[in-house]
Amino acid sequence: MPPLNNIEVWGRRSDLGEPIEPRRRLYLLYEGDHTERLYFSPLVALLNRKGLPKYLAVSRCDRTGDDEGASNPKSLLELAKTVMEEDAFSEEDEIAVVFDADIYSHDSSGYLELLRSCENVGVDPYVTFPAFELFLLLHLEDGYERWIAPHEAEILENRKTGKRRYLDRLFSEATGMNPKGNPHIGDLASSYSAACEQEGSINQDASQAIGRLTSTVGLLVQHLLES
């Protein structure tokens, strides 16, 4: 079974509800099976209702079969290469991979090698360090000042207690939601402008992510707004 045989397209529709044929597509691959999906689906739907992106449709690629759990960044890159080999993929299309960089906490050279590999094949990486919940916290009013800045050391360490890491528990404290399965995670998407703005308070250079509070997901959102 091919690893990406279920591709859902999030695209704009006419007033009659018919799909508007996009000029090109952005194929979106992300690491998590739950949190990222809960966020990106309503985000793109929200943008579509605003007529955005104007010329780009977002295609979410589902992993299936033996690749269903292939969330390691290197596996995502290999899956991205698979997408490029599909007949439907055109030269103008894009591929974005979203992943947490904490797996490379003690392997910065391996991380930089991964970024170079993405560049070499034309894949755009969007990263968080240590985890995607950091970007979600930026959607809250004063999210950076209230929830991130005072806990920077603890977030960077992101120690695991029981089955949950520090950032996971901090997000639940701030929102009352478990980021791994609460469907209301998608409600945060309505505050994407605040998240993009507050992301400027932390590192947005993917090449400098290891050991620094980092999110470049807001740059991906900004790309969708401008495409």
C-alpha positions, 0 to 999 in steps of 0.5 A: 500500500502506498504511504500517501494514498489518502490526500485531503485537499483544503481549498477555496470554493465558489459561492455555489460551493464548487471547488475553485481550481488552484494554480498550485498546491502546497502539500502539508506533512506534519509530525503529529497525528493529533495536535497538528491535524486538530489545528491545521484543518480549521486554520485552512478552513478559516482562511478559505472562508476569507478567500485565502490563499488566493492561488494555493490549495493546501493538500494534507497528506495522510500516512497509511500502512507501514508509514502510518507512524512515520513521524520522525523528521527523516521519515517525513522527508522520505514521504515528501519525496514520495509525493514528488513522484506522484503524477499529480505533483507539478513543478509549481507545487510546494511541500512543507514539513512541520516537525518538532526539533527536540529529537535533535537536542543532542545532535545539532549537526544531524539537524543541520544535515536534515535542513540541508537535505530538505533544501536540496530536494526542494522541501520547506521545513517549518520547525518548533523547539521543543514542541508544537505546543509552543506555537499554540501558546502564542495564540493566547493573549499575552501568551509569550509574556505570561506563559512562555517567558517566565518558564523559558528554562523549564520549557527548554528542558521539557522534562517528562513527568509520568507520561507528559512533558512540561510543555504539554502540561503547561499548555493544559494549565494555560488553556484547560485542554489536553493538546493531544486530543481535544477538538477545541484545539482548532478554536485557537486558529481564529487567533492566528494573527496574534500567534504570528505576531508573538512568534517574533518574540522567539527565534524564527531562524530554523537553523538556530533552533536547537537549544532555543525557544523556536517556532517558524510555523507562523511563517508558514501561516504568513506564507498561506496568507500571501499566496 
